[in-house]
Amino acid sequence: MPQQRFVLFDFDGVIADSQALSYELSVQFSPELDQEKYRALYEDNVFESLKKLSSWRDTLPEEYQERFEPRMREEVRLVAGMDDAIKVLSENYTLAIISSTSVSGITEFLKSHTLTGYFSDILGRDSHHSKVEKMRMIFEKYDVTAEQCVYITDTLGDMREAQAHSMGTIASSWGVHPRETLEKGIPFRILNAPAELPDAVDDYFTRSLL
């Protein structure tokens, strides 16, 4: 019997085209940010990066989310072609989302794009601020290992969290970090469009079995 295999998705920047809104709100809370400094937040766990800002306060993530979610519902679009990629992948893999956005916000977004039923689990900021820990939750719930999973992300910080489990990653170049930053995380592949995802995931798991 073949092993169950999981495709774990980041949400913002990979599924939801939310980067323009995220940057706008981040600057409202932290005026010291420019585009370069904003992108640098995501070279590590974003919650840990925020604590290093001069504007940091304990309520900052919650205040940001309170402004982000209502506008996400109205303004943020699904990344073009992601719905088709998700549907194709769901035929052969178990899909889950591991994100820094709230579960309610993600669930509502997926519902509005008729994608709710394609994901077995949604682990957001409510579950834990560490993606290392949220990945561990998937392992424990399904009794699987990192070798049975791959993480789809648009940031170097996420790749570093996956590497804590020796989990492979596939990078999307349509999110926060440009290709040259993503290359530092040594992903299995860097993609230019969601249509490339099914083949990349198939290739990843085929090579991992060799």
HELIX and SHEET records of a PDB file:
HELIX    1   1 GLN A   19  PHE A   29  1                                  11    
HELIX    2   2 GLN A   35  LEU A   41  1                                   7    
HELIX    3   3 VAL A   46  LEU A   50  1                                   5    
HELIX    4   4 LEU A   60  GLU A   75  1                                  16    
HELIX    5   5 MET A   82  LEU A   89  1                                   8    
HELIX    6   6 VAL A  103  SER A  112  1                                  10    
HELIX    7   7 THR A  116  TYR A  118  5                                   3    
HELIX    8   8 LYS A  131  TYR A  142  1                                  12    
HELIX    9   9 ALA A  146  GLN A  148  5                                   3    
HELIX   10  10 LEU A  156  GLN A  163  1                                   8    
HELIX   11  11 ARG A  179  LEU A  182  1                                   4    
HELIX   12  12 GLU A  183  GLY A  185  5                                   3    
HELIX   13  13 PRO A  194  GLU A  196  5                                   3    
HELIX   14  14 LEU A  197  SER A  208  1                                  12    
SHEET    1   A 6 ASP A 121  LEU A 123  0                                        
SHEET    2   A 6 THR A  94  ILE A  98  1                                        
SHEET    3   A 6 PHE A   6  PHE A   9  1                                        
SHEET    4   A 6 CYS A 149  THR A 153  1                                        
SHEET    5   A 6 GLY A 168  SER A 172  1                                        
SHEET    6   A 6 ARG A 189  LEU A 191  1                                        
SHEET    1   B 2 ALA A  16  ASP A  17  0                                        
SHEET    2   B 2 ARG A  77  LEU A  78 -1                                        
END                                                                             
